[in-house]
């Protein structure tokens, strides 16, 4: 459990954040300048709030009323920065063990061998940082933070300096950390794709203020939060279960409470849970079930709301079973089709729109 309620002035910038979350991964989301890194620095003890409290797993790290302000080394929070910040004169093994040797002996519950295997670092142990790729450096940085035996892992835009291939690689390792180590993670990003793939609870920040806290599908799917979450990448997040694989065509069938989705092959076992992000721009609407289409995902649903600011584009929210979806259509289409709240429609989703960056492991 993370319980935060703080205020801090940084020059002309006022940070006022309050939230409580009990989830494997808490995503701090917002545009650049929203206050995400300032909040993480306050959690880590690098910056001191003017007032408030910070409590992690029942232990008070900061409380202005009680005069509690633990120094960073006593907070036992692992911090993974945007840049890896490895010690350039130490090889990978020495970097990994740096924090491990400084952690209290009684706190050493995470073993180096486990982290080395989990993060795929064995072949890199005797290399210097200059001989590593960006993704490899970030995996070593994550391993070093974990071997310091943290009660909470802070990850501040850890993929910002990586290319797309390395990002996907590190994202999968973060999912493994969540599944196998059970260490809570505060994950900072302004990427909708990263937050919707990883986070269970989202804290949405804007201009230093908390404007929404909740489940990732609820927060990222709200039409009224589009100015903060971004129109282009806006959409829905769905928890699904792998139902079948079609090796002949390289496709996977995913089941959810509103039906089934066909997507490009997902490397998961039948019965395994995966999370899918469906962008509003990838959803079309029809008022009758179409035939003769190359689109394989045709889902019946009901229109529940519209966001129409009078411009050429309208955001439509619909329910497919108990699942919320969004569709981005033209205002002319809404008028010509006579779309209205409560109307039955069909959502059309191309399988190819659900690429690897749209599917993560729940």
C-alpha positions in Angstrom: 0.0 0.0 0.0 1.3 3.5 -1.0 -0.3 6.4 0.8 0.8 9.9 -0.4 -0.5 13.3 0.4 2.2 16.0 -0.1 2.7 19.6 -1.1 6.0 21.1 -2.3 7.0 24.3 -4.0 9.7 24.1 -6.6 10.4 27.7 -7.8 7.1 28.8 -9.5 5.9 25.2 -9.6 3.5 23.9 -6.9 3.2 20.2 -6.5 0.1 19.0 -4.7 -0.5 15.3 -5.0 -2.6 12.9 -3.0 -3.4 9.2 -3.7 -3.6 5.8 -2.1 -2.9 2.7 -4.1 -2.5 -1.0 -3.5 -1.5 -2.6 -6.8 1.6 -4.4 -8.2 2.3 -1.5 -10.6 1.2 2.1 -10.0 1.6 4.2 -13.1 2.3 7.9 -12.7 1.1 9.4 -16.0 1.0 12.9 -17.4 2.6 15.1 -20.0 6.1 16.5 -19.6 6.1 19.0 -16.8 3.2 17.5 -15.0 5.3 16.8 -11.9 6.0 13.1 -12.2 9.7 13.2 -11.5 9.2 15.7 -8.7 6.8 13.3 -7.1 9.2 10.4 -7.4 12.1 12.4 -6.0 9.9 13.2 -3.0 9.1 9.5 -2.5 12.8 8.7 -2.7 13.8 11.4 -0.2 15.8 13.4 -2.7 13.4 16.3 -2.3 11.6 17.3 0.9 7.9 18.3 0.7 6.7 21.3 2.5 3.9 19.4 4.2 2.1 16.0 4.2 3.0 12.4 4.5 4.4 9.4 2.6 3.7 5.9 3.9 4.8 2.7 2.1 3.7 -0.7 3.2 2.8 0.6 6.6 6.1 2.4 7.3 6.1 6.2 7.5 8.9 7.7 5.3 7.8 11.3 5.7 5.3 13.1 8.0 5.6 16.8 8.5 3.3 16.8 11.5 5.2 14.2 13.3 8.7 15.4 12.3 9.5 12.1 10.3 11.8 12.4 7.3 13.8 9.3 6.7 17.0 9.9 4.6 17.1 8.1 1.2 19.4 5.3 2.4 16.9 4.3 5.1 13.8 4.4 2.9 14.9 1.3 1.0 13.4 2.4 -2.3 15.1 1.3 -5.5 15.4 4.0 -8.1 15.8 3.3 -11.8 16.5 6.6 -13.7 15.9 7.6 -17.3 19.6 7.0 -17.9 21.2 3.9 -16.6 23.9 5.7 -14.5 26.0 2.6 -14.2 29.5 2.8 -12.7 31.7 2.9 -15.8 34.8 1.5 -14.2 32.9 -1.6 -12.8 31.8 -4.6 -14.8 28.2 -5.8 -14.8 28.7 -8.2 -11.9 30.3 -5.5 -9.7 27.5 -3.0 -10.6 24.9 -5.5 -9.6 26.5 -6.3 -6.3 27.1 -2.7 -5.3 23.8 -2.3 -3.7 23.6 -5.9 -2.5 26.7 -5.5 -0.3 25.3 -2.3 1.2 21.9 -3.7 2.1 21.4 -4.9 5.7 22.1 -8.7 5.9 18.7 -9.3 7.4 17.0 -7.6 4.4 18.8 -9.7 1.8 15.9 -11.8 0.5 16.5 -11.2 -3.2 19.5 -13.3 -4.3 21.9 -12.1 -7.1 21.6 -15.5 -8.9 17.8 -15.1 -9.1 18.1 -11.6 -10.6 20.8 -12.6 -13.0 18.6 -15.3 -14.4 15.4 -13.3 -14.4 16.9 -10.4 -16.3 19.1 -12.6 -18.6 22.4 -11.1 -17.5 24.6 -14.1 -17.1 26.4 -13.6 -20.4 27.1 -10.0 -19.6 28.6 -10.3 -16.1 32.2 -9.6 -17.1 31.5 -6.8 -19.5 32.0 -3.1 -18.8 29.0 -0.7 -19.4 30.6 0.7 -22.5 30.3 -2.7 -24.2 26.5 -3.0 -23.5 23.5 -2.0 -25.6 21.0 0.5 -24.3 18.6 -2.3 -23.4 21.3 -4.3 -21.6 22.4 -1.3 -19.6 18.9 -0.6 -18.4 18.4 -4.3 -17.4 21.6 -4.0 -15.4 20.3 -0.8 -13.8 17.1 -2.5 -12.8 19.0 -5.5 -11.4 21.3 -3.2 -9.3 18.2 -1.4 -7.9 16.5 -4.7 -7.0 19.6 -6.2 -5.3 19.6 -3.2 -3.0 16.6 -5.0 -1.5 14.0 -2.3 -1.9 10.5 -2.4 -0.4 9.4 -0.4 -3.5 10.9 0.1 -6.9 10.7 3.6 -8.5 11.1 3.6 -12.3 11.3 7.1 -13.8 10.9 7.0 -17.6 13.2 4.0 -17.8 12.6 3.5 -21.5 12.9 7.1 -22.7 16.4 6.7 -24.2 15.7 3.3 -25.9 14.7 2.4 -29.4 11.4 0.5 -30.0 13.0 -2.9 -30.1 14.9 -2.3 -26.8 11.7 -0.9 -25.2 9.8 -4.0 -25.9 12.6 -6.1 -24.5 12.8 -4.1 -21.2 8.9 -4.0 -20.9 8.8 -7.8 -20.9 11.4 -7.9 -18.1 9.3 -5.4 -16.0 6.4 -7.7 -16.4 8.5 -10.6 -15.2 9.5 -8.6 -12.1 5.9 -7.9 -11.3 4.9 -11.6 -11.7 7.9 -13.2 -9.9 9.3 -10.8 -7.3 6.1 -9.3 -6.0 7.8 -6.0 -5.3 5.5 -3.0 -5.9 6.6 -0.7 -8.6 5.9 3.0 -9.2 6.3 3.4 -13.0 6.6 6.9 -14.4 5.8 7.6 -18.1 4.1 9.9 -20.5 3.6 7.0 -22.9 0.1 5.7 -23.1 1.3 2.4 -24.5 3.7 1.8 -21.5 1.1 2.8 -18.9 -1.7 0.8 -20.3 0.5 -2.3 -20.8 2.0 -2.3 -17.3 0.0 -0.3 -14.7 -2.8 -1.7 -12.6 -3.6 1.6 -11.0 -3.0 5.0 -12.7 -2.3 8.3 -11.0 -2.9 11.0 -13.6 -1.1 14.3 -13.0 -1.5 17.7 -14.6 0.4 20.9 -13.7 1.5 19.3 -10.4 -2.0 18.2 -9.3 -3.7 14.8 -9.1 -6.7 14.9 -11.4 -7.6 11.2 -11.4 -6.7 8.0 -9.6 -8.1 4.5 -10.5 -7.9 1.3 -12.4 -6.0 1.7 -15.7 -9.0 0.8 -17.9 -11.3 3.3 -16.0 -8.9 6.3 -16.0 -7.5 5.8 -19.5 -10.9 5.2 -21.0 -12.6 8.4 -19.6 -13.7 10.8 -22.4 -13.4 13.8 -20.1 -9.7 13.1 -19.5 -8.8 13.2 -23.2 -6.9 16.6 -22.9 -4.6 14.9 -20.4 -4.4 11.4 -21.7 -4.1 12.5 -25.3 -6.5 12.1 -28.2 -4.2 10.3 -30.7 -3.4 7.3 -28.4 -6.6 7.3 -26.5 -8.6 4.0 -26.3 -9.6 1.1 -24.1 -7.6 -1.5 -22.0 -9.1 -5.0 -21.9 -8.1 -8.0 -19.8 -8.3 -11.1 -21.9 -7.5 -14.8 -21.7 -5.7 -16.7 -24.5 -8.3 -19.1 -25.9 -6.5 -20.6 -28.9 -3.6 -20.3 -31.4 -3.8 -20.7 -35.1 -0.2 -21.6 -36.1 -1.1 -21.9 -39.8 -1.9 -18.1 -40.0 0.1 -16.9 -37.0 -3.0 -15.7 -35.1 -4.2 -15.9 -31.5 -7.8 -15.8 -30.2 -8.3 -13.9 -27.0 -11.5 -14.3 -24.9 -13.0 -11.5 -22.8 -16.5 -10.8 -21.4 -17.7 -9.1 -24.5 -16.6 -11.8 -26.9 -13.4 -12.8 -28.7 -10.6 -10.9 -30.5 -8.3 -12.2 -33.2 -4.8 -10.8 -33.0 -1.3 -11.5 -34.4 0.4 -14.3 -32.5 0.8 -13.8 -28.8 3.6 -15.7 -27.1 1.5 -17.0 -24.2 0.0 -20.3 -23.3 -3.7 -21.1 -23.7 -5.4 -19.9 -20.5 -2.8 -17.2 -19.7 -4.1 -13.7 -19.1 -3.0 -10.9 -21.4 -3.9 -7.2 -21.6 -4.9 -5.6 -24.9 -5.0 -1.9 -25.7 -7.5 -1.0 -28.4 -7.0 2.5 -29.7 -10.1 4.6 -30.6 -8.6 5.4 -34.0 -8.5 1.7 -34.8 -12.3 1.2 -34.1 -15.0 1.8 -36.8 -18.7 1.5 -36.3 -21.5 0.0 -38.3 -25.3 0.0 -37.6 -25.8 -3.4 -39.2 -23.5 -6.5 -39.2 -21.3 -6.1 -42.3 -20.4 -9.0 -44.6 -17.6 -9.5 -47.1 -15.0 -7.7 -44.9 -11.3 -8.4 -44.3 -11.8 -7.1 -40.8 -12.1 -10.2 -38.6 -13.2 -8.6 -35.3 -16.8 -7.5 -35.4 -18.3 -7.1 -32.0 -21.9 -6.1 -31.1 -22.2 -3.3 -28.6 -24.2 -0.4 -27.3 -23.4 3.3 -27.6 -23.3 5.0 -24.1 -21.7 8.4 -24.6 -20.2 10.9 -27.1 -17.6 13.6 -26.8 -18.4 16.1 -29.5 -16.8 19.6 -29.3 -18.3 20.7 -32.7 -15.1 19.8 -34.6 -14.8 17.3 -37.4 -14.0 14.4 -35.1 -16.3 12.7 -32.5 -15.3 10.2 -29.8 -17.9 7.5 -29.2 -17.9 5.3 -26.1 -19.6 2.0 -26.3 -20.1 -1.1 -24.2 -19.3 -4.6 -25.5 -20.6 -6.9 -22.8 -19.2 -5.3 -19.6 -16.2 -3.9 -21.5 -15.8 -0.3 -22.5 -14.5 0.6 -26.0 -13.9 3.9 -27.8 -14.3 4.7 -31.4 -13.1 7.8 -33.2 -15.3 8.7 -36.1 -16.2 11.9 -38.1 -19.0 14.1 -37.0 -20.5 13.6 -40.5 -20.6 9.8 -40.0 -22.4 10.3 -36.7 -25.0 12.5 -38.4 -25.4 10.3 -41.5 -25.7 7.1 -39.5 -28.0 8.7 -36.9 -25.9 7.5 -34.0 -27.4 8.1 -30.6 -26.9 7.1 -27.0 -28.4 3.6 -26.3 -28.2 2.5 -29.9 -27.0 -1.0 -30.9 -24.0 -0.9 -33.2 -21.1 -3.1 -34.3 -17.5 -2.3 -33.5 -15.0 -3.2 -36.3 -11.4 -3.7 -35.2 -8.6 -4.8 -37.6 -6.5 -7.6 -36.2 -3.3 -6.0 -37.6 -4.0 -2.8 -35.5 -3.3 -4.9 -32.3 0.5 -5.1 -32.7 3.0 -6.3 -30.1 3.0 -2.9 -28.4 -0.8 -3.3 -27.9 -0.6 -6.6 -26.0 1.0 -7.1 -22.7 0.9 -9.8 -19.9 -1.7 -9.1 -17.3 
